């Protein structure tokens, strides 16, 4: 298939430079502007909403949306970046090509490194041949759908049928397509007949207030919103396969949990709660009909998981750990959750509530497990692939070994807590001039270094904690900026080198 059949393609906007400002003025609504060079420098500019709308009266299609792919050049070569901001308030400038997937297959295709490299080489070839790029020529790029790979390799999850072909006796799927008024869904939530916390879902209520507000605004003025998917195999307990954040946002608003803000079309409703709206607007929300796909009774569980996987890896709405959690249900997901919820684990990390909501704590546990079940010498990029394999590998870990891993990690945390205090795994240990968040690099190295010390010798590390702390802090503080860059840190050379260095250091300390 050709790219033009799978995506909406557009270049960013050519805006007069005089309209750009480097900072927002607090008393004027502003949009963010981003250019290709901004991704490299970390800078951005702004334009007032008033000035922007004078130039471009139709606003919505000019913004970058969650899941868009952005193409830009760096040192003569094309780069591709998936946009993962949900604010919907950023405008690309003319040196960015925006690729908005319209069909799931494109996102699956671009998630494969080999396919991504092919795509970028095609852009380079077209530019050299035609002395430039056009939407027409880019749209002709062939997307080789036969090369698309499954998110997971074949593994024990096949016992659940997640990676198995669908049994033909299950075809066609028993899926009802129908409109549903919002008030019926809200009643199901109220009476616990529609669950907002299915085992394969992330947590509800993760959107920020402006994003939720613009959803409500769309419903008030009757703009269409994407379809929802429900697991209705148990009529008394529906589950949301896709649409959790949207439905939880509506439920929160109707129950007075937030007021509207940052609206595009109805600024007069700023700061309004549901009870403050005129009855006509309330009725528009309550009677708003979403389009729903409902899996009927008798649909096999593996079909439910397959549909979830297809939707959420296509729209790229989830973080990688949330996808791992979804498609490795049961033992792997429960094992990571068990450790992540331990008080001793929580107090040692420097994570925000939002990071915990997005399962970053469970990914941190997985990083430790990954280097326990496979040697770092066997590491092959990318770190995402390495963690994917480890998540699947948890199915093979017997219960007694899981218990041993958990107890060992607690012992390691106890040692590191005695030496460094809490939180442990942050660059604030070595740089007191600013505040840092959690560092996976520090976490991996410290936990691995203690893990290779025999249990009976770990007490010596605590007894000589001043030397332990001084040596490791000197090691981290003497690293160059390259050491901390993800591209190098998780290259094969970068990862193996740093693990070998800390192994050598801990062996000296534990003699």
N, C-alpha and C positions, 0 to 999 in steps of 0.2 A: 504494500500500500504506500501511497505517497504521503509525505508529511502534511500537505494541505488538506488531506482527507481526515486527518487525526487531530489537527490543532488549529487554533486561531493564531495567526501570525501578525505581528505589528511592530513597527519601530517606535521608540519613544518619541516624545514631543520636542519640537524645536522651539524653545522659549527664549524670548529676549533676555540677555544676561542682566540687563538693568533691573529686572524684576526679582532677581535672586538676592536673598539676604543670608548672612551666615548664622544668625540667631533669631529665634522667634520673639516677637514682642508679646508680652503676656496679655495685653488688652485686645489683641486682634487674632481671629482664628487663622491658622496657617496650615498649609499642606507641606509635607516633606518632599524634597526633590532628590533624586539619586542618579548618578552617572556611573559609567563603567569604572572610571578612575577612583570613584568614591569607595568601591569595594576594596581597593588596595590601600587607600589612605585612611579609611575609617572615618572620613569626613562626610558631611551632608549639608545641603542648603535648604532654604525654605522659600515659599511663595505664599502671599496672603490669599485666602480663599476668594476674596473679592477680585483681586487682580487676575487670578487664574480663570475665574468664570467669565471675565470679560473676554479673555482670549479664546476660551473653549466652553461654550454654554452647556454642552452635553458632557457631564462630568464622569459618570460611572465607568465607562469603558477605558478611561485614561489611567486608572489606577492599577497598581500591581496587586494581585490577589494571592492568597495562600496557595502554594502548589504550582505557581507559574515557574517556568524556566526562563532565566535571563542569560542572554549571550552578550559578551563584550570582549574586547581585545586587551591583551597585556603583552607588551614587548613583541608585537606583531603576530601573536598567536591567540586563537579564540579560546575563551574560557566559558564554561557553562555552570550556572549556579541555580539551585532551586530556592525560590523565595519562601521563607517560612514564618513571615510576620503576619499576624491576623488582623492588624489594625485597619487595613484597607484605606490608608491615608497617604500612601507614597506614590509619587509619579516618576516614571522613568524618563530620562532625557534622551536626545536623539542618537547617542552612541550606544544605546542598548536595544537589542532585538528581544522582544517578548514572545515566548512560545507558550501558549495557554492550551494544555491538553483538553480535548473535547471527548476523547474516547480513552478508556482505561489502558488500552494496549500500549499507548505511547509512553506513559509513565513507567510501565513495566520494562519497556525497551530501554529507556534512558537510565534505569536503575542498574543496568549491567555495564561495567566498565568497558568491556570490549565494544559494546554497541555505542557507548558514549564517545569513545575514541574514533570510531568509524564516522559518527555524525560530525564531529569537529573537523575531521580530515576532509569530509565532503564540503564543508563550508569554506575551508582553505582552498580546495580545488576550484570551487565555483568563483571565489573572489579573484584568484589568479587568472582564470580563464576569461572572465567577463569584466575584469578590471573594476570590480565592485560587487555589491550584493543587492538583490532586489527581492521583494516578497515573492514574486513569481518564480524566480529561480530557486529560492530556498524551498518553496512549497513542493518542488519536483523531486526533492531528495527521497530516495526509496527507504522505507522503514521495513527491514527484513523481519517480518513477524515470526518466521520459522526459527529464528535464533533466540527468541525470548526464553529465558530460563525461569524455572520455579524459584520462588523466594527462598525456599529451603531445599536442601538436598534430601534424597530419600533417607528416612530415619525411622526410629521406633514409633514416632507419631503416626506412622501408617497404621498402627493397630487401631487408631481411632478413625482411619479412613481419610484423614485430612489431605494426604498427598497421593491417595489412590484415585484412579479413574472412577467416575460415577458409575454405579451399577445401572445398566440400561433399564432395569425394571423400575427405577426411580424416575425415569423420564416419561413425559415432561414433568418438570418440577410442579408441585402443587402450590402455586403462588397466585393469590387473588390480587387484582389491581383495582383499587377503588379510592374515591375521595373520602376523607374523614374530617369532620369539623374538629377544630382544636378543643372545644369545650368537652367533647366526648373523651378525648385523650387525657385531658386534665382530670376528669372524674376518675378515670382508670388509675391515674397516679395517686389521687387522693385516697382511693379505697384499696391501694396496694395491689391493683390488678394489672399494672404496667410498671415494671421494675426499671429503675434508672441505674442499676449497678450489676448488670450481667457479668459473669466471670470473664468474658472476653472483651469487656469494655473498659475504657479508662474512666476516671471519675467525672461526674457531672459538674457543671459550674466552673469550667476552666476559662471561658471567654472573659475578656475584660469588659467593663461597663459600656464603653462606646460601641463595641462590636454587638453586644446584646441589644443596645438601644437601637442600632440601625436595623436589626432584624425586626424588632417591634414596629419601627417606623414603616418598614416594607409591608408588614401585614396590615397596618392601619390604612395605607394608601393602595392596598390590594396588588402589590407587585408579587410576581410568582417567586417562590423559593424552591430549592431542590427537593426531589422526592425523598420520602422516608422508607426505611426497610424495618419490618418487625418480624420477630419470631412469634407466631401465633399458634405454635403446635400445642400449647396448653392454653386454652381459651381463658382460664382464670388467672394466668400469670404471663402476660405478654412481655417479651424482652425487646429492647431496641438494638437492632443490628447497625443501623446508620441513622443519625439524626439526634443523638444524645444531647449535644451541646445546644442545638436549636430548641429542642423541646424543654430542656431544663431551664433555658433562658426565659421562655414564655411562662413556664410554671413559676419561676422566681418573680417575674414582673407582676403577674396576676395576683400573687400572694404578698405583694408589697415589699419585696426584698431589695429593690433598687429603683431609682428615678432615671428618667431618660436624659441622655446627654450626647453632645457632638452629632446632632441630627443634620441630615443633608437637605430634607425637603420641608420639614415642619418645625422650624426653629422656635416657633411660638410655644411648642410643647416641652422645651428645655426645662428640666427639673421636675417634670410631672410624674407622679406615680399613677398606677392603674386607677385607684379610687378617685383621683383628681380629674381624670379624663371625662369629657362629655360623653353621654350615653352612646351616641352614634359611634364614637371611636372605640369604646369598650365592646360594643356589639360587633364591630369589624374584626376585632381580635378573637372574640369568642366563637364567631361563626365562620372564621377564616377556614377554608378547606385546603388541607394539604393533600398531596397525592401519595398514596401509600401502597407499598408492595408487602403483602402479608403472607408469610409461609404458613400453610395450613397444617392441621393435624395430620400426622403420618409422615411428615417430611423428616428424613433421617438426620441425626445430629451432625454427621460429617458434612451434609449439604449446608447446614446453617453455618458451620465454620468456614466452608469454602466460599460462601457468599460474603461473609464478613471479611475474609482475607482479600477477596477480589476487590471489594469496594474500598477498603481502607488502605491497601497498598496502591490502588489506582489513584485515589484522590490525595494520597500522601498526607492524611490528616493526623496521623499518629507519629509519635516519636518511635525510634527503632525498638526501644525496650518494650514499648506498649504493643508493638506488633509481635515481638518475640513472645511476650506474655500471652497474646491472643492465640497464636498458632502452636504453642507448646503448652496446652492446658494440663491441669492435673499436677503431677509430681514436680516438674521444673518451676512452674509459676508459684506453687505453694511453698517450695523450699526457699526460694529467694524472698518471698513475702515474710516467711517465718523469721528469717534472720533480720530483715530490714526493720521489723517491728520491735526488735529487742531493745530495751532501754539503753543498754551499754553500747549498742551500735549507733543509736540516734544521737546520743550526747557527744559522740566523738566526731561528728560530721558538721560541716558548716553549710547546711542546705536550707533554702527558703521553703515555705509551705508549697509554693508553686512547683518547685523542683521535685518535692516529694510526691505531689499530685501527679506529676508526669513520669513517675517511676524511676527517677534518676537514682534514688537510693537502692532500688533493686538492681539496676545496672551496675552500681558500685560493688554490690555483693557478687554479681556475676563476674566482674573483673578478677576478683580474688579466686573464685572457683575455677575460672578459665585457666589460670596459671598453676592451679593445683592438679588439674586433670590432664594437662598437657604442658610439656617443658617449653620455656620461652625460646629454646633453641629450635623448636619446631614451628615457631611463629612465621606466618606468611601474611603479608598485607592482604586485605585491609583489617584494621582492628574490628570493624563491624562484622566482617566475615568470621573472624576468629571468635567473637562473642556469640555469633549465631550458632556456630558449631558447638561451642561450650553449652549453650542453652539446650540444644538437642541432646548433647552428651549426658546431661543430668538424668535422663531416663535410664541410663545404664549404671548409675551410681546406686549400689544397694543401700538400704536404710541405715545400716550400722555405719557405713562410710559417710553418709550425709551427716549423721550425728557427730562423727569425729571431726568433719570439716567445720561444723558450727562451733564445736568446743575449742578447736584450734584457733579459729578466728577470734573468739572471745579472749583466749589466752594472749594472743598477739595484741589485741586492743588494750588489755590490761597492762602489758609491758610498755607499749607506746604511750599510754595515758600517764603512767608513772614517770616516763622520761620527758615527754613534751607537754603534758597537760591537755586541755581541750579548748577548742577543736584542734585536732591533730593535723589533718591533711590539707594544709593551706600554705601558700607562699608567705603569709603573714608571719610564719615562724622565722623567716630569714629576712624579711623586709618589713620593718615597723612603720615605714613612712606612709603606707596606704593600706586600705582594706582589700583583702583578696577573698575570693570564694573557694570552694572545694577544688583541689587539684588531683585529677586522676593519676597524673605522673607520680606525684609524691605518694599517693595512696598505694599504687602498685609496687613501688620500690620499697617503701617501709614495711608493708605487710609481707612482701616476698622475702625480704632480708631476714626478718625475725622467723618466718616459717621454716627456714632451713637450719635454724638453731635447735638443737635437741631441747625437749621440754625442761630437763633438769638443769640445763645451762642458762636458761632464760633469766633465772634469778640473778645470775652474775651481771647480766645486762642492766638490770635495775640497780644492783649494788654499785655499778660503775656508770651510773646514768649521766654524770657530768661529762665523762669522756665520750660516751655514746652520743649524747646530744651535740657536743662540740664537733665531733668528727663528721656527723651527718650534716649539720648546719654549714660547716665549712665546705663540704662536698656540694651541697645545693647552691650555696651563694657564689661558688666559683664557676658555675656553669654559664656558658654564653647564652645569649638570647635564642640561638638556634635550638638549644637543648629543649626549650619550652614550646617550640612551635610544633603543632600537631603533625604537620606534614612530615617533618623529620623524625619526631618522637615515635611515630607509628610506622615509619619505614622499617624494613627488616633490619638494616644496619643500625638505625637509631635505637630501636627497642632492645636488640640483643646487646649492644654496647653498654647501655645504661644498666641493664640487669647484671651483666658481668662485672661492672665497676662496683655496684653496691654489694654483690656477693663477696668480692675480694675485701671490701671494707668491713663487712660484718664478720668475716672469718678471722680477721685480725682482732676485732673487738671481743669475740667469743672464745678466744684461746685461753 
